[in-house]
């Protein structure tokens, strides 16, 4: 699923590795989420949002049909 | 080795386990099939793998009840279903028990024993199903 995680992560100056450590997953998982190849659970989405200081809809919202 | 906390890897791990389980089951079926051909059905039953195979089949059947209960429509009350199953089970085990005790070479005690065994084997899944249905209704009303 498409998302804006990469932009949000760069805005707060975090590398994939740093973000991964913060939310307790591996770097590969963050990479796959950014590429839209893995759908994280709501719990992980929230953890990521807290880490990059954004809300769920700012990062994971996609318009219907997109 | 570190404990895996990454949800993606946990999921992947489960999928890997599934593949291993499928392979293992195929292997067991293969060995039992070989025993069946070379030693006949009694020879196959002597193999301890037969016990493992039956045990895992029963466990997976019980676990899949867990899934199928959630697919059921909620119209029927679990208590009614339980009572109907209980009556049918009692009838079946009684009939088999009577027929067994009337058969040649079997005493009345054999009949009672077989009826009892069938009844106990039947009552376990019926009660489990009742428990699951009741639980799923409770979960829905919350």
Backbone of each chain as ProteinMPNN parsed JSONL, in Angstrom:
{"seq_chain_A": "XXXXXXXXXXXXXXXXXXXXXXXXXXXXXXXXXXXXXXXXXXXXXXXXXXXXXXXXXXXXXXXXXX", "coords_chain_A": {"N_chain_A": [[0.832, -1.201, 0.0], [0.505, 2.22, -0.829], [2.267, 4.944, 0.749], [3.276, 7.754, 2.873], [5.599, 7.493, 4.297], [8.373, 7.599, 3.868], [8.992, 10.286, 3.243], [8.144, 11.536, 5.602], [9.86, 10.378, 7.426], [12.361, 11.338, 6.585], [11.991, 14.002, 7.072], [12.144, 14.172, 9.863], [14.747, 13.577, 10.21], [15.664, 10.836, 10.412], [17.27, 7.7, 9.961], [16.501, 4.671, 8.139], [17.352, 2.566, 9.704], [17.515, 3.724, 12.266], [14.861, 4.476, 12.745], [13.716, 1.964, 12.655], [14.837, 0.781, 14.92], [13.716, 2.372, 16.888], [10.971, 1.734, 16.763], [11.038, -0.919, 17.141], [11.393, -2.956, 15.16], [12.818, -4.725, 12.29], [15.254, -3.306, 9.984], [14.696, -3.998, 7.373], [11.949, -4.382, 7.364], [10.954, -1.773, 7.68], [11.891, -0.723, 5.284], [10.417, -2.242, 3.443], [7.842, -1.405, 4.086], [7.979, 1.271, 3.343], [8.288, 0.994, 0.61], [5.855, 0.038, 0.04], [5.343, -2.629, 0.025], [4.733, -4.187, 2.144], [2.11, -4.58, 4.41], [1.732, -2.99, 7.334], [0.658, -3.808, 10.725], [-2.019, -2.208, 12.537], [-1.091, -1.481, 14.992], [1.695, -1.291, 14.674], [1.748, 0.737, 12.78], [0.842, 2.885, 14.329], [2.952, 3.058, 16.18], [4.987, 3.857, 14.471], [4.0, 6.317, 13.657], [4.066, 7.766, 16.079], [6.813, 7.863, 16.345], [7.681, 9.478, 14.239], [6.372, 11.787, 14.675], [3.796, 12.294, 13.502], [0.361, 12.113, 12.339], [-1.845, 9.278, 11.911], [-3.376, 9.516, 9.533], [-1.875, 11.277, 8.051], [0.318, 9.88, 7.212], [-0.478, 7.286, 6.379], [-2.819, 7.491, 4.925], [-4.735, 6.83, 2.042], [-6.452, 7.895, -0.878], [-9.698, 6.731, -1.85], [-9.736, 4.133, -4.217], [-7.251, 4.693, -5.187]], "CA_chain_A": [[0.0, 0.0, 0.0], [1.276, 3.467, -0.92], [2.228, 5.783, 1.958], [4.228, 8.869, 2.88], [6.529, 7.267, 5.401], [9.752, 7.995, 3.539], [9.081, 11.745, 3.376], [8.004, 11.87, 7.02], [11.07, 9.926, 8.116], [13.457, 12.251, 6.253], [11.697, 15.28, 7.731], [12.629, 14.163, 11.246], [16.166, 13.182, 10.181], [15.915, 9.477, 10.9], [17.55, 6.706, 8.926], [15.628, 3.496, 8.272], [17.845, 1.78, 10.832], [17.143, 4.406, 13.514], [13.405, 4.344, 12.917], [13.438, 0.556, 12.953], [15.205, 0.549, 16.315], [12.744, 3.087, 17.723], [9.665, 1.068, 16.814], [11.228, -2.324, 17.498], [11.338, -3.934, 14.064], [14.082, -4.738, 11.552], [15.347, -2.268, 8.946], [14.056, -4.5, 6.156], [10.501, -4.167, 7.46], [10.715, -0.353, 7.376], [12.127, -0.564, 3.855], [9.282, -2.827, 2.707], [6.666, -0.548, 4.302], [8.155, 2.47, 2.512], [8.07, 0.615, -0.791], [4.459, -0.37, -0.107], [5.264, -4.071, -0.224], [4.255, -4.883, 3.349], [1.088, -3.849, 5.146], [1.944, -3.155, 8.776], [-0.553, -3.829, 11.541], [-2.387, -0.892, 13.044], [-0.221, -1.211, 16.143], [2.993, -0.831, 14.171], [1.482, 2.038, 12.158], [0.793, 3.877, 15.401], [4.308, 3.214, 16.703], [5.739, 4.637, 13.488], [3.483, 7.69, 13.712], [4.633, 8.41, 17.273], [8.25, 8.062, 16.154], [7.965, 10.563, 13.292], [5.519, 12.913, 15.068], [2.726, 12.561, 12.537], [-0.843, 11.334, 12.639], [-2.045, 8.129, 11.018], [-3.878, 9.891, 8.2], [-0.842, 11.997, 7.3], [1.269, 8.932, 6.633], [-1.03, 6.073, 5.764], [-4.079, 7.664, 4.233], [-4.785, 6.902, 0.575], [-7.827, 8.118, -1.317], [-10.374, 5.544, -2.364], [-9.495, 3.828, -5.618], [-5.875, 4.974, -5.582]], "C_chain_A": [[0.875, 1.263, 0.0], [1.191, 4.248, 0.39], [3.309, 6.85, 1.906], [5.293, 8.71, 3.95], [7.918, 7.8, 5.1], [9.945, 9.502, 3.744], [9.067, 12.129, 4.854], [9.264, 11.51, 7.792], [12.229, 10.889, 7.843], [13.245, 13.609, 6.937], [12.204, 15.317, 9.174], [14.05, 13.633, 11.354], [16.436, 11.811, 10.795], [16.313, 8.608, 9.713], [16.578, 5.544, 9.131], [16.014, 2.69, 9.508], [17.414, 2.394, 12.165], [15.646, 4.27, 13.793], [13.045, 2.91, 13.326], [13.708, 0.257, 14.418], [14.171, 1.169, 17.253], [11.428, 2.333, 17.87], [9.792, -0.443, 17.054], [10.99, -3.324, 16.386], [12.693, -3.931, 13.36], [14.05, -3.671, 10.461], [14.618, -2.701, 7.674], [12.549, -4.26, 6.169], [10.156, -2.722, 7.125], [10.852, -0.124, 5.873], [10.931, -1.076, 3.048], [8.02, -1.97, 2.872], [6.769, 0.68, 3.395], [7.898, 2.166, 1.05], [6.625, 0.212, -1.034], [4.304, -1.858, -0.33], [4.827, -4.863, 0.997], [3.237, -4.004, 4.058], [1.288, -4.049, 6.639], [0.615, -3.246, 9.526], [-0.802, -2.42, 12.067], [-1.467, -0.482, 14.198], [1.127, -0.656, 15.69], [2.85, 0.528, 13.5], [1.522, 3.128, 13.216], [2.19, 4.143, 15.965], [5.135, 4.108, 15.774], [5.313, 6.106, 13.547], [4.035, 8.434, 14.917], [6.092, 8.761, 17.023], [8.54, 9.231, 15.219], [7.068, 11.777, 13.55], [4.465, 13.28, 14.016], [1.487, 11.792, 12.973], [-0.997, 10.235, 11.597], [-2.429, 8.573, 9.61], [-2.814, 10.623, 7.391], [0.099, 11.022, 6.603], [0.57, 7.826, 5.836], [-2.345, 6.272, 5.016], [-3.894, 7.613, 2.716], [-6.234, 7.1, 0.178], [-8.391, 6.855, -1.92], [-10.073, 5.352, -3.849], [-8.078, 4.09, -6.07], [-4.999, 3.749, -5.507]], "O_chain_A": [[1.857, 1.351, 0.737], [0.162, 4.219, 1.065], [4.153, 6.852, 1.01], [5.826, 9.7, 4.452], [8.569, 8.383, 5.968], [10.931, 9.936, 4.34], [9.876, 12.942, 5.302], [9.686, 12.236, 8.692], [12.99, 11.22, 8.752], [14.204, 14.274, 7.329], [12.643, 16.362, 9.655], [14.512, 13.283, 12.44], [17.345, 11.661, 11.612], [15.779, 8.748, 8.613], [15.917, 5.449, 10.166], [15.163, 2.202, 10.252], [16.999, 1.682, 13.08], [15.226, 3.99, 14.916], [12.208, 2.674, 14.197], [12.927, -0.425, 15.08], [13.799, 0.581, 18.269], [10.84, 2.293, 18.951], [8.792, -1.152, 17.157], [10.455, -4.408, 16.619], [13.611, -3.225, 13.777], [12.987, -3.193, 10.063], [14.005, -1.885, 6.986], [11.945, -3.973, 5.136], [9.203, -2.455, 6.392], [10.042, 0.573, 5.263], [10.49, -0.433, 2.096], [7.233, -1.821, 1.938], [5.793, 1.084, 2.763], [7.347, 2.998, 0.329], [6.208, 0.059, -2.183], [3.267, -2.314, -0.813], [4.579, -6.065, 0.907], [3.48, -2.817, 4.279], [1.048, -5.138, 7.161], [-0.422, -2.816, 9.022], [0.081, -1.563, 12.046], [-1.116, 0.687, 14.357], [1.633, 0.317, 16.248], [3.728, 1.381, 13.633], [2.156, 4.166, 13.028], [2.57, 5.291, 16.199], [5.873, 4.987, 16.22], [6.144, 7.013, 13.496], [4.428, 9.595, 14.805], [6.56, 9.822, 17.435], [9.551, 9.912, 15.39], [7.015, 12.693, 12.729], [4.281, 14.454, 13.694], [1.548, 10.936, 13.855], [-0.363, 10.262, 10.542], [-1.886, 8.079, 8.622], [-2.851, 10.591, 6.161], [0.616, 11.313, 5.524], [1.001, 7.484, 4.734], [-2.923, 5.303, 4.524], [-3.007, 8.27, 2.17], [-7.14, 6.551, 0.805], [-7.657, 6.014, -2.438], [-10.147, 6.297, -4.635], [-7.715, 3.76, -7.199], [-3.808, 3.822, -5.809]]}, "seq_chain_B": "XXXXXXXXXXXXXXXXXXXXXXXXXXXXXXXXXXXXXXXXXXXXXXXXXXXXXXXXXXXXXXXXXXXXXXXXXXXXXXXXXXXXXXXXXXXXXXXXXXXXXXXXXXXXXXXXXXXXXXXXXXXXXXXXXXXXXXXXXXXXXX", "coords_chain_B": {"N_chain_B": [[20.613, -16.696, 20.222], [18.493, -14.037, 19.223], [15.262, -13.002, 20.457], [12.521, -12.983, 18.294], [10.903, -10.036, 17.415], [9.848, -8.555, 15.461], [6.953, -7.988, 13.639], [6.509, -8.677, 10.984], [8.418, -10.618, 10.473], [7.65, -12.53, 12.31], [5.261, -13.4, 11.208], [6.216, -14.422, 8.824], [7.741, -16.474, 9.806], [5.764, -18.154, 10.822], [4.566, -18.888, 8.424], [6.655, -20.311, 7.305], [6.778, -22.41, 9.113], [4.393, -23.644, 8.512], [4.909, -24.67, 5.975], [6.869, -26.518, 6.665], [5.346, -28.213, 8.262], [3.51, -29.221, 6.415], [5.241, -30.666, 4.752], [6.207, -32.529, 6.587], [3.869, -33.914, 7.261], [3.26, -35.008, 4.767], [5.446, -36.695, 4.527], [4.979, -38.473, 6.665], [2.566, -39.62, 5.811], [3.512, -40.827, 3.527], [5.31, -42.769, 4.567], [3.536, -44.305, 6.11], [1.867, -45.168, 4.081], [3.624, -46.757, 2.645], [4.07, -48.733, 4.564], [1.493, -49.74, 4.674], [1.228, -50.964, 2.183], [3.315, -52.855, 2.184], [3.102, -54.25, 4.658], [0.465, -54.487, 5.255], [-2.76, -53.506, 6.744], [-2.723, -53.911, 9.519], [-0.041, -53.997, 10.124], [0.615, -51.399, 9.514], [-0.724, -50.04, 11.501], [0.743, -50.717, 13.688], [2.95, -49.179, 13.601], [4.422, -46.478, 15.303], [4.152, -44.005, 14.156], [1.634, -43.904, 13.132], [0.009, -43.355, 15.308], [0.911, -40.778, 15.904], [0.093, -39.512, 13.591], [-2.741, -39.78, 13.685], [-3.219, -38.382, 16.039], [-2.344, -35.742, 15.39], [-4.134, -35.213, 13.336], [-6.592, -35.222, 14.696], [-6.173, -33.098, 16.481], [-5.862, -30.976, 14.652], [-8.369, -31.013, 13.502], [-9.997, -30.276, 15.657], [-9.001, -27.699, 16.089], [-9.73, -26.491, 13.71], [-12.421, -26.363, 13.99], [-12.734, -24.177, 15.562], [-12.374, -22.166, 13.7], [-14.446, -22.612, 11.855], [-16.745, -22.191, 13.331], [-16.985, -19.443, 13.515], [-17.832, -18.766, 11.05], [-20.417, -19.518, 10.932], [-23.934, -18.712, 10.732], [-25.651, -16.689, 13.093], [-28.14, -17.475, 13.903], [-29.203, -19.852, 15.069], [-29.646, -21.124, 18.364], [-26.979, -21.961, 20.558], [-27.483, -23.772, 22.585], [-29.703, -25.251, 21.776], [-28.702, -26.573, 19.523], [-26.77, -28.102, 20.78], [-28.343, -29.779, 22.417], [-29.816, -31.186, 20.472], [-27.719, -32.519, 19.126], [-26.838, -34.054, 21.234], [-29.035, -35.765, 21.759], [-29.17, -37.153, 19.305], [-26.649, -38.374, 19.332], [-26.873, -39.979, 21.629], [-28.9, -41.718, 20.792], [-27.639, -42.988, 18.574], [-25.403, -44.21, 19.826], [-26.722, -45.896, 21.597], [-28.163, -47.592, 19.862], [-26.04, -48.823, 18.453], [-24.796, -50.049, 20.602], [-26.809, -51.87, 21.446], [-27.073, -53.456, 19.139], [-24.505, -54.524, 19.047], [-24.432, -56.055, 21.418], [-26.284, -57.941, 20.76], [-25.056, -59.291, 18.742], [-23.281, -62.196, 17.577], [-20.953, -63.812, 19.704], [-20.439, -61.627, 21.263], [-20.892, -60.128, 24.45], [-23.418, -58.705, 26.681], [-22.087, -56.866, 28.202], [-19.985, -56.093, 26.545], [-21.448, -54.677, 24.65], [-22.448, -52.517, 26.18], [-20.03, -51.346, 26.842], [-18.963, -50.598, 24.328], [-20.952, -48.837, 23.454], [-20.669, -46.904, 25.433], [-18.059, -45.994, 24.908], [-18.36, -44.888, 22.346], [-20.178, -42.89, 22.964], [-18.71, -41.257, 24.721], [-16.604, -40.482, 23.033], [-18.064, -39.005, 21.251], [-19.23, -37.006, 22.783], [-17.244, -35.262, 23.513], [-16.3, -33.612, 21.204], [-18.803, -32.419, 20.725], [-19.404, -30.987, 23.057], [-17.258, -29.257, 23.027], [-17.78, -27.795, 20.704], [-20.139, -26.585, 21.492], [-19.198, -24.977, 23.537], [-17.533, -23.282, 22.045], [-19.393, -22.035, 20.335], [-20.988, -20.708, 22.142], [-19.135, -19.01, 23.256], [-18.489, -17.454, 21.032], [-20.874, -16.152, 20.601], [-21.08, -14.692, 22.966], [-18.879, -13.039, 22.585], [-19.804, -11.533, 20.48], [-21.928, -10.11, 21.511], [-20.785, -8.37, 23.242]], "CA_chain_B": [[19.68, -16.119, 19.229], [17.58, -13.041, 19.78], [13.853, -13.293, 20.283], [11.998, -12.197, 17.172], [9.788, -9.168, 17.795], [9.319, -7.944, 14.245], [5.703, -8.676, 13.282], [6.598, -9.252, 9.633], [9.197, -11.855, 10.55], [6.836, -13.513, 13.03], [4.321, -13.938, 10.228], [6.984, -15.225, 7.879], [8.123, -17.66, 10.55], [4.583, -19.025, 10.844], [4.389, -19.451, 7.087], [7.687, -21.34, 7.145], [6.371, -23.566, 9.908], [3.324, -24.312, 7.78], [5.529, -25.473, 4.914], [7.512, -27.663, 7.314], [4.278, -29.115, 8.712], [2.974, -29.92, 5.238], [6.243, -31.654, 4.333], [6.251, -33.577, 7.604], [2.668, -34.726, 7.107], [3.409, -35.801, 3.537], [6.403, -37.751, 4.839], [4.313, -39.468, 7.512], [1.613, -40.345, 4.967], [4.312, -41.673, 2.646], [5.82, -43.917, 5.329], [2.387, -45.146, 6.459], [1.411, -45.791, 2.837], [4.57, -47.828, 2.351], [3.76, -49.805, 5.525], [0.196, -50.327, 4.307], [1.414, -51.837, 1.022], [4.206, -53.981, 2.463], [2.744, -55.051, 5.832], [-0.981, -54.546, 5.457], [-3.31, -52.463, 7.613], [-2.31, -54.121, 10.915], [1.357, -53.599, 10.187], [0.653, -49.943, 9.503], [-1.178, -49.535, 12.809], [1.773, -50.962, 14.702], [3.935, -48.103, 13.51], [4.057, -45.361, 16.186], [3.797, -42.838, 13.348], [0.183, -43.94, 12.96], [-0.537, -42.666, 16.464], [1.224, -39.359, 15.714], [-0.746, -39.025, 12.49], [-4.113, -39.652, 14.177], [-3.25, -37.315, 17.044], [-2.289, -34.428, 14.746], [-5.376, -35.017, 12.585], [-7.64, -34.857, 15.653], [-5.892, -31.742, 16.973], [-6.139, -29.976, 13.621], [-9.822, -30.964, 13.328], [-10.54, -29.475, 16.762], [-8.631, -26.303, 15.894], [-10.456, -25.894, 12.588], [-13.772, -26.057, 14.495], [-12.594, -22.808, 16.027], [-12.526, -21.281, 12.547], [-15.729, -22.761, 11.166], [-17.811, -21.635, 14.172], [-17.149, -18.011, 13.248], [-18.49, -18.612, 9.754], [-21.833, -19.88, 11.052], [-24.859, -17.62, 11.018], [-25.889, -16.72, 14.535], [-29.568, -17.605, 14.195], [-29.549, -20.962, 15.968], [-29.043, -20.986, 19.687], [-26.029, -23.054, 20.774], [-28.038, -24.752, 23.498], [-30.573, -26.12, 20.995], [-27.82, -27.421, 18.723], [-26.119, -29.036, 21.697], [-29.326, -30.778, 22.845], [-30.111, -32.053, 19.318], [-26.568, -33.411, 18.93], [-26.789, -34.987, 22.365], [-30.075, -36.775, 21.552], [-28.752, -37.997, 18.178], [-25.504, -39.176, 19.781], [-27.375, -41.006, 22.556], [-29.595, -42.709, 19.967], [-26.674, -43.764, 17.779], [-24.592, -45.09, 20.678], [-27.598, -46.935, 22.139], [-28.453, -48.576, 18.8], [-24.831, -49.609, 18.204], [-24.6, -50.885, 21.784], [-27.781, -52.973, 21.413], [-26.713, -54.349, 18.036], [-23.281, -55.242, 19.429], [-24.706, -57.089, 22.43], [-27.062, -59.013, 20.121], [-24.223, -60.024, 17.782], [-22.702, -63.446, 18.082], [-19.601, -63.683, 20.242], [-20.311, -60.444, 22.12], [-21.826, -60.154, 25.581], [-24.095, -57.429, 26.948], [-21.083, -55.92, 28.733], [-19.308, -55.539, 25.37], [-22.349, -53.684, 24.054], [-22.443, -51.314, 27.03], [-18.696, -50.746, 26.734], [-18.817, -49.928, 23.028], [-21.856, -47.682, 23.463], [-20.043, -45.893, 26.294], [-16.9, -45.407, 24.224], [-18.857, -44.018, 21.274], [-20.804, -41.738, 23.597], [-17.661, -40.36, 25.242], [-15.897, -39.9, 21.893], [-18.937, -38.025, 20.602], [-19.61, -35.897, 23.659], [-16.14, -34.3, 23.61], [-16.41, -32.539, 20.209], [-20.078, -31.698, 20.843], [-19.27, -30.004, 24.132], [-16.299, -28.232, 22.59], [-18.494, -26.96, 19.747], [-21.086, -25.79, 22.281], [-18.403, -23.955, 24.221], [-17.07, -22.31, 21.049], [-20.52, -21.249, 19.846], [-21.407, -19.837, 23.232], [-18.115, -17.986, 23.389], [-18.546, -16.517, 19.915], [-22.053, -15.304, 20.822], [-20.707, -13.747, 24.022], [-17.98, -12.036, 22.007], [-20.544, -10.645, 19.592], [-22.827, -9.227, 22.242], [-20.008, -7.356, 23.978]], "C_chain_B": [[18.72, -15.156, 19.9], [16.125, -13.448, 19.546], [13.287, -12.374, 19.196], [10.812, -11.367, 17.638], [9.127, -8.534, 16.573], [8.093, -8.708, 13.754], [5.767, -9.327, 11.906], [7.337, -10.585, 9.665], [8.446, -12.946, 11.306], [5.885, -14.213, 12.072], [5.025, -14.878, 9.25], [7.385, -16.556, 8.52], [6.973, -18.664, 10.584], [4.358, -19.681, 9.492], [5.423, -20.551, 6.816], [7.305, -22.61, 7.893], [5.297, -24.362, 9.18], [3.894, -25.214, 6.684], [6.163, -26.721, 5.515], [6.469, -28.693, 7.743], [3.704, -29.916, 7.547], [3.939, -31.025, 4.806], [6.267, -32.844, 5.286], [5.047, -34.52, 7.459], [2.759, -35.609, 5.865], [4.367, -36.968, 3.782], [5.755, -38.864, 5.642], [3.341, -40.299, 6.675], [2.362, -41.301, 4.042], [4.78, -42.941, 3.355], [4.674, -44.88, 5.667], [1.854, -45.88, 5.225], [2.307, -46.955, 2.455], [4.306, -49.033, 3.255], [2.48, -50.531, 5.14], [0.372, -51.322, 3.157], [2.226, -53.084, 1.405], [3.716, -54.863, 3.613], [1.242, -55.171, 6.06], [-1.432, -53.565, 6.514], [-2.887, -52.644, 9.07], [-0.862, -53.714, 11.125], [1.486, -52.09, 10.254], [0.284, -49.39, 10.875], [-0.151, -49.762, 13.911], [2.819, -49.867, 14.721], [3.511, -46.946, 14.423], [3.684, -44.096, 15.416], [2.29, -42.766, 13.12], [-0.492, -43.158, 14.075], [-0.317, -41.155, 16.33], [0.286, -38.756, 14.675], [-2.183, -38.794, 12.962], [-4.226, -38.485, 15.155], [-3.253, -35.937, 16.378], [-3.55, -34.163, 13.944], [-6.492, -34.563, 13.516], [-7.431, -33.433, 16.152], [-6.25, -30.714, 15.911], [-7.633, -29.89, 13.351], [-10.462, -30.104, 14.415], [-10.232, -27.995, 16.557], [-9.422, -25.689, 14.748], [-11.923, -25.669, 12.944], [-13.829, -24.612, 14.945], [-12.854, -21.804, 14.911], [-13.945, -21.368, 12.001], [-16.887, -22.203, 11.982], [-18.054, -20.167, 13.839], [-17.82, -17.758, 11.906], [-19.992, -18.877, 9.84], [-22.687, -18.636, 11.244], [-25.329, -17.793, 12.457], [-27.334, -17.048, 14.918], [-29.884, -18.707, 15.21], [-28.891, -20.78, 17.324], [-28.13, -22.187, 19.94], [-26.606, -24.157, 21.663], [-28.906, -25.77, 22.748], [-29.729, -27.11, 20.179], [-27.169, -28.5, 19.577], [-27.085, -30.147, 22.104], [-29.651, -31.746, 21.711], [-28.97, -33.047, 19.113], [-26.516, -34.468, 20.018], [-27.798, -36.119, 22.184], [-29.661, -37.732, 20.444], [-27.62, -38.93, 18.607], [-25.965, -40.302, 20.708], [-28.065, -42.121, 21.788], [-28.602, -43.611, 19.251], [-25.903, -44.722, 18.677], [-25.456, -46.204, 21.288], [-27.848, -48.024, 21.105], [-27.23, -49.459, 18.564], [-24.567, -50.549, 19.381], [-25.525, -52.092, 21.781], [-27.398, -53.986, 20.338], [-25.465, -55.167, 18.386], [-23.602, -56.366, 20.41], [-25.539, -58.232, 21.847], [-26.215, -59.855, 19.175], [-23.622, -61.255, 18.445], [-21.293, -63.205, 18.595], [-19.4, -62.456, 21.106], [-21.322, -60.542, 23.255], [-22.472, -58.784, 25.747], [-23.094, -56.388, 27.452], [-20.307, -55.275, 27.585], [-20.137, -54.428, 24.745], [-22.326, -52.389, 24.831], [-21.124, -50.569, 26.89], [-18.551, -49.959, 25.437], [-19.71, -48.702, 22.951], [-21.252, -46.557, 24.289], [-18.895, -45.199, 25.607], [-17.358, -44.445, 23.136], [-19.45, -42.743, 21.861], [-19.75, -40.741, 24.078], [-16.915, -39.689, 24.091], [-16.743, -38.83, 21.22], [-19.168, -36.798, 21.457], [-18.505, -34.838, 23.723], [-16.234, -33.221, 22.519], [-17.711, -31.747, 20.316], [-19.99, -30.622, 21.925], [-18.332, -28.872, 23.731], [-16.974, -27.245, 21.64], [-19.48, -26.047, 20.475], [-20.36, -24.639, 22.968], [-17.977, -22.861, 23.245], [-18.215, -21.414, 20.588], [-20.957, -20.237, 20.896], [-20.418, -18.682, 23.372], [-18.225, -16.964, 22.259], [-19.775, -15.611, 20.044], [-21.738, -14.26, 21.896], [-19.808, -12.641, 23.473], [-18.732, -11.039, 21.15], [-21.407, -9.655, 20.356], [-22.067, -8.139, 22.994], [-19.897, -6.042, 23.197]], "O_chain_B": [[18.205, -15.415, 20.988], [15.801, -14.138, 18.579], [13.537, -11.168, 19.18], [9.843, -11.897, 18.181], [8.0, -8.043, 16.642], [8.163, -9.907, 13.485], [5.172, -10.38, 11.674], [6.957, -11.545, 8.995], [8.576, -14.13, 10.997], [5.719, -15.432, 12.107], [4.527, -15.948, 8.901], [7.371, -17.608, 7.88], [7.176, -19.864, 10.4], [4.01, -20.858, 9.405], [5.124, -21.57, 6.194], [7.476, -23.724, 7.396], [5.284, -25.592, 9.222], [3.446, -26.343, 6.482], [6.033, -27.824, 4.983], [6.682, -29.898, 7.605], [3.446, -31.114, 7.662], [3.534, -32.155, 4.532], [6.336, -34.0, 4.867], [5.181, -35.742, 7.525], [2.395, -36.785, 5.89], [4.137, -38.082, 3.311], [5.945, -40.046, 5.353], [3.29, -41.522, 6.802], [1.924, -42.425, 3.798], [4.665, -44.044, 2.82], [4.809, -46.097, 5.535], [1.448, -47.04, 5.298], [1.836, -47.999, 2.003], [4.312, -50.18, 2.809], [2.377, -51.752, 5.255], [-0.247, -52.386, 3.148], [1.892, -54.204, 1.02], [3.884, -56.082, 3.57], [0.804, -55.883, 6.964], [-0.614, -52.87, 7.118], [-2.708, -51.66, 9.788], [-0.5, -53.161, 12.164], [2.348, -51.559, 10.954], [0.875, -48.423, 11.355], [-0.17, -49.085, 14.94], [3.493, -49.652, 15.729], [2.375, -46.478, 14.338], [2.992, -43.223, 15.939], [1.739, -41.681, 12.934], [-1.433, -42.4, 13.84], [-1.215, -40.357, 16.597], [-0.24, -37.656, 14.845], [-2.776, -37.753, 12.681], [-5.179, -37.707, 15.116], [-4.048, -35.069, 16.738], [-4.003, -33.021, 13.867], [-7.247, -33.646, 13.193], [-8.379, -32.652, 16.241], [-6.869, -29.695, 16.217], [-8.133, -28.819, 13.006], [-11.356, -29.305, 14.139], [-11.077, -27.137, 16.812], [-9.755, -24.505, 14.792], [-12.605, -24.881, 12.289], [-14.824, -23.915, 14.744], [-13.456, -20.751, 15.121], [-14.576, -20.35, 11.718], [-17.898, -21.786, 11.418], [-19.191, -19.698, 13.876], [-18.319, -16.661, 11.654], [-20.747, -18.51, 8.94], [-22.249, -17.645, 11.829], [-25.393, -18.91, 12.971], [-27.721, -16.926, 16.08], [-30.719, -18.527, 16.096], [-27.744, -20.344, 17.427], [-28.474, -23.31, 19.575], [-26.26, -25.329, 21.514], [-28.866, -26.969, 23.024], [-30.003, -28.31, 20.15], [-27.032, -29.65, 19.159], [-26.707, -31.318, 22.136], [-29.754, -32.954, 21.923], [-29.196, -34.246, 18.949], [-26.192, -35.628, 19.761], [-27.479, -37.284, 22.418], [-29.77, -38.95, 20.586], [-27.628, -40.12, 18.291], [-25.507, -41.438, 20.59], [-27.866, -43.303, 22.068], [-28.703, -44.837, 19.308], [-25.754, -45.9, 18.351], [-24.981, -47.324, 21.476], [-27.762, -49.214, 21.405], [-27.346, -50.682, 18.484], [-24.165, -51.696, 19.191], [-25.096, -53.208, 22.075], [-27.394, -55.194, 20.572], [-25.379, -56.351, 18.062], [-23.113, -57.486, 20.264], [-25.514, -59.351, 22.361], [-26.581, -60.981, 18.837], [-23.478, -61.344, 19.664], [-20.524, -62.467, 17.978], [-18.308, -62.251, 21.635], [-22.457, -60.978, 23.059], [-22.125, -57.83, 25.051], [-23.224, -55.196, 27.174], [-20.004, -54.083, 27.622], [-19.615, -53.381, 24.361], [-22.205, -51.306, 24.26], [-21.089, -49.34, 26.827], [-18.086, -48.819, 25.43], [-19.299, -47.655, 22.453], [-21.312, -45.392, 23.896], [-18.75, -43.979, 25.693], [-16.833, -43.339, 23.005], [-19.253, -41.651, 21.326], [-19.881, -39.535, 23.868], [-16.623, -38.494, 24.143], [-16.21, -37.86, 20.68], [-19.287, -35.685, 20.943], [-18.782, -33.661, 23.957], [-16.249, -32.034, 22.845], [-17.735, -30.549, 20.035], [-20.443, -29.494, 21.734], [-18.563, -27.704, 24.042], [-16.78, -26.034, 21.739], [-19.635, -24.879, 20.118], [-20.827, -23.5, 22.984], [-18.045, -21.673, 23.559], [-18.054, -20.2, 20.462], [-21.252, -19.081, 20.592], [-20.807, -17.533, 23.58], [-18.076, -15.763, 22.482], [-19.734, -14.446, 19.648], [-22.086, -13.088, 21.751], [-19.943, -11.472, 23.835], [-18.375, -9.863, 21.083], [-21.602, -8.518, 19.926], [-22.639, -7.106, 23.342], [-19.278, -5.09, 23.673]]}, "name": "protein", "num_of_chains": 2, "seq": "XXXXXXXXXXXXXXXXXXXXXXXXXXXXXXXXXXXXXXXXXXXXXXXXXXXXXXXXXXXXXXXXXXXXXXXXXXXXXXXXXXXXXXXXXXXXXXXXXXXXXXXXXXXXXXXXXXXXXXXXXXXXXXXXXXXXXXXXXXXXXXXXXXXXXXXXXXXXXXXXXXXXXXXXXXXXXXXXXXXXXXXXXXXXXXXXXXXXXXXXXXXXXXXX"}
